[in-house]
């Protein structure tokens, strides 16, 4: 397909808008054709109007139809073929294998949500049977289901142009819940966005759904603000910077009708190198750590930006191994000039901070937008004395915090902000210290992993990609995995409703075929 | 037990504080002994410190121990005997039968949550098995459970001195989730609060739990603000006015680490009298409506403050019937002089509003703090033209909105704010209009009931006492029923953790005895 740069809302195609921009290949600095139009307030208004009009018809789709729609999106994305991969590579600077893998993940999560919609647990059906003879008061027939919140605004992320973008996890889970979606695409990959947006629109048309079920817009910050302020939008999903997420949350809270914002914002993903693990394999840990640190030019939300360990020769060995490995790291281009600039500023701030020492560097990059890898070391007391050392530096930079003893390691942990992940490298001999840390780690993070690396997030049922503030704006949720659907739902109770007014899923004939709770007891179909 | 008016925090009893106040019997205006001390910032600080210290031990209690604790609270409340009933009647002006019923409900919901804790659905356990041979990447062993958020602040409501107060639904669901609770008791019933608080403390001691598991404080608005601002508090539950709820939500959002606030605030609970129902039983509906309107002096969150119907002789018959019934209503005392004053102000505002007509009044009250019942009528066009007509008047006042036709009824419905409940009175002949209304009603409310009255909220599994803003600050939740536990939980994922570090409920030996999801398939014990 040829990219147009047009704004498409419903069945209208708006060409030749004044404000327009072009994508940049971050690996070369070259400008990529065509020009893309920015949506203004009128387009936001129209997209939200169509989404609101589409809501009742879309949320009324039977589970099988909605699942088929999600699968159709997956098919349409695959049907874009290699052109999608090429454009995504060009716009992101990410290598082909990564983009192909990410496409697989994106398609996989759409299919996972299709299965989720069919299985029906998300409806959370509950029935309390009438007790007409109960004394002193009869009990009514009470039935509960979860319904979608309404149209959802999704803000695409820069760092996963497919999996966290136009048809990424937020969109898939909101559509699965029955919510129309208006995406504000990330300007770092407008062509990728247009292609995926067309794929979703093709699936909407193929499935006979209202055109307002899905709209993709590009725009400035004001466009995003108008979207979150629109009274027809009932929730927002966002992956990006802390500043951006907090701004959206503030806008949402200031609305006449506040709405939930699920912003995934900031995490330094502490990695604990326990004494037994360091003693057993400091060298291997150092190498593997650098592999995780530099993956995707360090541009993962789960990038290991902090390492905690007890000071000593084993930690020195780890640092030496990491130093050697990092010295071999030839940096890839970062996603955008802006992200590269922010990385360099963050790295320079650390280099200028008297409380830290730079112990290792990667190679100087060849070409533009290369973020040179960096490893810093500090003492726990210094880390505790300077809150700025706990701020995320988005890119291939990490900070090793040397703790004098276990008490200090626990004390540092208690002072950490909320995190997406924490990682423990440990041996059986480390169990006592690990057990001491566990309650603190649980209170601080959404995922705790052992003897692995935080980069790489499985899309499955048990995954949590979330965590206490500021990792996310709402630690009660996840943005990856099947539980993500719950963010866009709310419960409604139906009391003594005649069968013809009950939702189909709550009628006596439907309940045996769906998981539900009957007078407090769980019932499964079949 | 003799009331002391002391502040009790952990094992410390603080007597003789300067700032103190006494309760008032709203039925007589008499002051009731003793004087109660207000907690200041130091006491809030200390209570939160103890709650934070108690958190890990309390959340680690086995399900059976936590359930036994909830049951012990119920026993200790019942052991207070008639003294509790008498004090609650004196402080609230509510009749004995109501308070006895409310005690039964309070005890019942503690026992319901004990059963919920034992059944284990709230843990939402999920396991994705490791796939070491998967290509291109192996899958880790992933296990998920829900854990409690941390210490919770609960604000007691005035209108249910037992069921929505010190050991009411918010406290029961937070304790069930594993969260220590700091209650700010409502100053309308400090003696009732002290007695119930002592009962909870006795249960804490009996069950060998840390004293910081539960603290009751009384105080001014600043005390509540200090509580919500305290960094150790991780969520808040509130039932009360829209102003109060919004103030708490704003404080919570402005914290360095924002926290969820579950505020149940404002609802006028529209009642739809459908043409068929009006034709069949206008007279009976009028009588029953007044029964619901005046129950508990109109001081229910679910009080029917709005009636919608098509104009015509059947609606006139309903109004005539309601007028006659209301004329017989001899008002009971309202809960506090302040609530009575606000009711009178709201009623006077309606009487002075040229868009409405007062069509009925109750009897003049004998004694202080009596809110005279009132029924007003307006036209749909007037209702739409004056937003103030949709504001809650807390007490036995309601407004009938006459719609010219079904379109106008739908249009009014679309303009309503979020509600706790909506009620349909209907006959089979009304099905078409009801079906047209249903999607709008679902979008506007947490509970839809047919041919009943919204006052009276069952405490069960399928109940929703919640609804879109401003009925609550978070329409994704309920404050009544077993689903309320979910408000105080968040998911954590454990990846490849050695068995000795996994939470007990997620170990291989425990899973078969608990409901869980295994690779996406639901599994039930037994």
Interface residues (C-beta under 8 A of the other chain):
Chain A: X56 X60 X101 X115 X116 X119 X121 X124 X126 X127 X128 X136 X137 X139 X140 X142 X143 X144 X147 X149 X150 X249 X250 X253 X257 X258 X260 X417 X418 X424 X426 X428 X431 X434 X435 X438 X439 X442 X443 X445 X446 X447 X448 X449 X450 X451 X452 X456 X458 X460 X461 X462 X463 X464 X466 X468 X469 X470 X473 X474 X475 X476 X477 X478 X482 X483 X489 X490 X491 X492 X493 X494 X495 X496 X497 X498 X500 X501 X515 X517 X519 X520 X522 X524
Chain B: X56 X60 X101 X115 X116 X119 X121 X124 X126 X127 X128 X136 X137 X139 X140 X142 X143 X144 X147 X149 X150 X249 X250 X253 X257 X258 X260 X417 X418 X424 X426 X428 X431 X434 X435 X438 X439 X442 X443 X445 X446 X447 X448 X449 X450 X451 X452 X456 X458 X460 X461 X462 X463 X464 X466 X468 X469 X470 X473 X474 X475 X476 X477 X478 X482 X483 X489 X490 X491 X492 X493 X494 X495 X496 X497 X498 X500 X501 X515 X517 X519 X520 X522 X524
